Amino acid sequence: MRRLDQLLANLGYCSRREARGWIQAGHVTVRGKVIDEFGTKVNPADVVVDGEPLDHPDGLLLLLHKPVGLVCSHEEREGPSVYGLLPPRWRQRNPQVTSIGRLDKDTSGLILLTDQNELVHRLTSPKHKLPKIYRATVSRDLSPELIPLFASGTLVLPDETAPCAPAELRILSPREAELTLTEGRYHQVRRMLASQGNEVLTLHRSKFGPLELADLPAGQWRHLPLDSFPKT
């Protein structure tokens, strides 16, 4: 059970003060009845606003196809962000909708967005080794020697001391490859290839754990069940 005015504010409908006005004006019903008291404790499933059930009252989990040119940050000074693709109401939710991991501005592909803080912490924990697959095009022909090097778990990136976890490299063409990682270091794919004298020209994440983009267009999202990543 949750306090009605706080529930509306947390779901991004309005501020808590505005929620009181909505309730008093009769915009909100609980089990079909107008509620005068904004502090009433309610079951979110029983609440209707202007004839519509509450918008994902249990939380959001989205699979988004991130386009190149957007950042995964709430800082406006960093430029246009993935959050600008979402409906305004979702951008006002508390807890705030955030990304599970990040893709940099020049990388496209699969990213998860959620307002479930526990899920963010769990899936970004080093203990949770979800494989993530990236497709890269590079500036120079790829050497087959990179395959055992990346798989060895001995590659140490510049300015780091701990080696990268073993990673699977598949060379698709002379200058195109897929790389499967189980960790998420800063700009890891770009830095791994740069350490071997190769520059990444384009980078796209196609898979995150069991999830794939399939035919989802860039800039679009689809909803996922909140239990898509059960605790183990």
N, C-alpha and C positions, 0 to 999 in steps of 0.2 A: 504494500500500500504506500502511496506517495502523496505528498501534499499537492493539491491541484495547481495552485499558482506557480509553485516551483517546477512542477512537471512541465507546464506549458513553456516556461522560460528555458528550461534545460533542453527541450526539443527544438528550440529556435523559433518558436512562433512569435514571441514578443519578449519584452523585458518582464521581470516579475511585477513591477508596478503596473505596466500596461495590461498584464494578465488579469489583474484585479478588475480593471475596467471592462475587459472582455466578458468576464464572468458575471459582473453586475449588469451588463447590457444584454445578457441572455444568449450570447454566442456559443456558450458551452453547455452541454448537457451530459449528465451522468446517468446511464441506464434509462435514457429517454426523458429525464427530468431536469429542468433548469435548476442550477445550484446557485444560491445567493452567497454562500460563505466561501471565500476564496481559499481558506485554510483547510477545507474538507480533505480528509484522506481518501484516496480513490485507487481503484485498480485501473491501470492505464487502458486495459482492453475495454473498459466500460465508458470511456470518454469519447465524445464526439464534438468536433468544432465545426460550426456552420454546416452541419449535416454530413461531415466526413470523419471517419475514424482517424485516430492519431497516426502521424507519419512515422512508421518504424519506431514505436515506443521502446522496444527492447534493445535497440542498437542497430548500427549500420556496419556492414562489411561489404565492400565493393571491390570488384576486379576492374581495373581501368587500363585502357590502352593509351599509355602516355605518348603524346607526340613529341618530336624534337622541338626545342625552343621554350619549353616550360620547365620551371624548377619545382622541386618538392619541398617548398619552404613557405612558411607563413609571413616571412619578412618581405614587406612590399618593396624595399630597396633592392632586393635580388631579382626583381622583374616579374613578369607574368608567371603564375603558378598553376599547378594542376587543380588547386582548389577553386580557381575561377571557372572551371568546367562544371562545378556542382551547383545545384539550386541554392539560392540565397539562404533559405531556411536551414539547410544542412550546414552552411558555413557559420551559423550562429549557435550550433549545438554546444552543450557543455555536459560532459567532457568534449573537447574539440576534436573534430575529425582530423586525423593525421595519417601519415604514410607508415607502412611497415617496411622499414628500410627505405632507401632512396635510389633514384636514378638521376644522374647529373643532367644538366640542360641539354647536352648534345647526344643523349642516349634516349632511345625510344623503347616502348614495349610494356610488358606486364608489370603493374604495380598494384598493391593492395592498399585500400584506404579504410579506416575504421575509427569509431569513437570508443572502442573497447580497449582501455589501457592495459588490461591484463593480457590481452591477445598480442598487443604490440610488444610488451616486455618479453613474453614467452617466445614469440617467433623471431625476435632479434637477439635472443640470448645465444652465446656461443655454444651452449649445450644442445641447442635445437638445430641440428645440421640438415636443414632442408636443402636439397639440391636446387640450384638455379642455373638455367641454361641461357647462354648469351651467344649471339651470332655476330661476328666481327669481320669487317673487311679492313685490310691493312695495306701499307704502302710498299711493302717488299714481299717477295715470295717467301712462303713459310717453309722452314726447314723441318723435315721429319724428326730431327733430333729434339725438337721441342716437346714431342709427345712423351717420351720417358722422363724428360727433365721436369715437366709440370706434374707428372704422376708420382714423382719420387718423394714429394713432401720435403725437399731440401732447398728449394729456391727461396733465397732471402732477398727481399726488395730493398732498394736503397733507403737509408735512414731508418731501417727496422732491424730488429735483432732476431725475432722469432720467424722461422720459415713458414711459408704458405702451406696450408693443408694440401694434400694431394688433390689434383684437379685433372679432369679428363679432357684432353684436346682431340678434336676430330677435324682433320684438314679436309675441307669440302672441295676446294679448288686451290690453285697456287696462292691466291691472296684472299681466301675466305675460309673461316673456321668456326666451329662451335666449341665453346668452352663451358664445362660444367663445374661450378664451384659449390662448396658447402659452407663457405664463410663469406663475410661481406665487408672486407676492408675498403678503405677510401680509394675510389677509382681503381679497383683491383685489376680488372681485365686490362685496362689501358697500361697500368704500371708493370704488370707481368710481361706483356709483350714489349713494352718500351725497354725493359731491362735486357732484352735480347736484340735490341737494335731495330725494333719494328714499331711503326706508328699506327694506331688505330684510326681509321678514317670514318667508319660508321660502326655503331654498336646498338644492338637490339636485344632485349631480354624476351625470350619466347615462352619460358616456362618457370614457374615458381612452385616447388614441391610438386603436387599432383595436378596443379592448375595450368591450363594453356589458354592463349588468347583465342585460338580457333579463328573464326572469321570476324571477330569483333573489330569494327573500324576504329582508326585512330581518333582519340578524343571522346570515345564512348565508353560506357561502363555497363556492367551487369551486376545485379545483386547476388550475393552468396549467402547461404545459411550461416548463422553465427557459429554453428558447430562444425564448420568445414575443416577445422583443425582440432580434433578432439585431443584432450590431454592424454599423455601416455605415461 
